[in-house]
């Protein structure tokens, strides 16, 4: 509080019309009016008088007064050299100029720290969870010129337990109908130095990252939720449609289903499948001319005219081996060749053997007969499941060097 002490004129200071002048080093100060009703403090500076309405309180004698408050008008800026305490309920800063008023907290010390805006909730009693320590609100006009709260920042006591104190910071905005709803919550976690963050409000909230997101641990998606790999409008996502069943959608189409319970990977009908493995896909394993071997000492001959394979000598057989993928079963097979090869009765014969066995077993059809057909005809046999070591053997029983085999396939299906 600034203190004024009279240095001239001894007339009664309580006289309503009296004027007291105080001389300073750089100018004059004059007081006029009645101290009990309010007086005018006039300051002469550089030959110009400035008037400040003040209220004076008798401190300890009729010649010693204290400035209690500055009223609302002043012809120039006010600089307060010491601390300032304001005990009023509301403080208003107002300006009719665009982008003003501006409140600045400035630190001019040559150091790494600066000033701060401090909110204190000292309730003169024990604190409790959910106590609000301070609030910053943001108001603006809607198109009806109603002044509406559009945003809010709150500092909150999350846990008031002594020695286990935890806080939270809540950012809220007006949500569609002017109602304030939490958008970001930064809060005390369940362990030392852990901070939890909740983003959005409600299951339809949309959170968008302009750049990359990196997770040091896990990213969790609730059951039946969707993890989009593109914008939601393109419908490319991964979802757990039921317990331990993962579906992959591309452009809204279900292109793959992974079932942990049955250890199956399936591709829905209509989805073009990409071959994988040894000449393989999820429906057929191709048999190429290069897959064949002969039981003769003479080599097989590549037929450049057809791309097929033929015998180097007559009356020899060609053989091909085909693995059964794990989790699949072999259901039927077929070889294709030229007319000469297709004319040989039951020239395509099927067997099963094992990588750790010396036994080869003839496959049977549903009636118990040997699984064999002419080349050019599909051979159906009793399904054979993969056991991790078994595989299919296909024999082409040819009769002449003009018999040509183009290739074939073994059909497979998930077990």
C-alpha positions, 0 to 999 in steps of 0.5 A: 500500500502506498503511504502519503505523508503531509509535508506542507500546509497545516489546514484541516485535512478533513475539510471537504474543500481543502487541498493538500500538496505534497512535493516530491523529487520529480513532481507535485502530488495534491489531494482534494475532497473529503477523506471519508467520502473519497478524494482525488489524488492529483499528480503533476508530472512533466507539467501535466496533472493526472487525477486518480480517485482514491479512498483514504483511511485514517491510519494513526493520526490526522496527518497520516493516510493510506491509499486503500483502493484505486477506482476504475478510471486512470488517465495512463498506465499504472505500475505497481512496484511491490506485491499486489493483493486483490480481495474482491470477488471478481476482477474484470479486464475489458477492452473494445480493441480487437484481440485485446486485452492481453494479460502477460506474466513476464519474467526478465531473469536470466534463467531457465524458469519463468512465472506461473499462473497458480490456482489454490483451493485451500478449503480450510479442511480435509481435501477429498477426491474430485475436489477441483483445484482450479478451472479455466473456462472459454466463452463465446457467442453462438449464432443467436448471440448467446454467450456460451461456454465452449471449452473448459480446463480443470485441475482435479484431485484424483486421490486425496490420500495423504502420501498417495496424492494423485491428480488429474487434468480434464479438458472438456468442450461443448458437445453438439448441444452445448453440454460440456463433455470430457475430451481428454483426461490425464489422471493418476495411474494405479502405480508409482509414476504411472499416468493414464490418459483417456481420449474421446467420449463415448464409443462413437468418438473418433481420434485422428493422428496426423502422423505415426503412433508408436506403442511401447507395449500393447494396443487393445481393441475390445471384442468385436471392435475394428482396427482400421488400416485406412479411413473408416469409409474404405472398410479395410480393417481387422476384427475379432468376430467371435472368441479367437476368430480373426477376420480381415476385411479389405474394401468391405470384403472378408478376405481371410478368416483365422480360427485359433480354435480349429487352427484353420485359415480360410479364404471366403468363396469368391476371393482370389487366392494367392499360391503359397508353399510348394506349388501350393494354394489353399485348394490345389497343389499343382504338379509340374512336369519337373516334379516327375521322376522315372523308375528307369535308368533312362532320363525323362525327356522334356517335350518342347512342343507341348511343355510336357514330359515323356519317357526316354524309353518305352514301358517305364513309369513316371512318379511324382510326390506331393506333400499334404499341408499341415491342417489340410486333407487330400481329397482327389487328384488328376493328371493331364496328358496328350491323347496317347497318354489318356488312352491308357486305362487306369494309368493314373494311380495314387498312393500314400507313404511317409517320410519316416516309413518304408511302406507305400499304401495304395489309396482307395476310393469310397467303395474300397477299390484302388484309387486309379483312373485314366489320365485326364480324369479326376481320381476320387479317394477317401480323404487323407488328413495330414499328420505332419509326415505323410505325403501323396505319391502319383504314378503315371503308368505309360507305355510308349515314348510318345505318351506325354504328361503335361502335369496335374494337381492334388485337391486339398481342403482344411481339416 
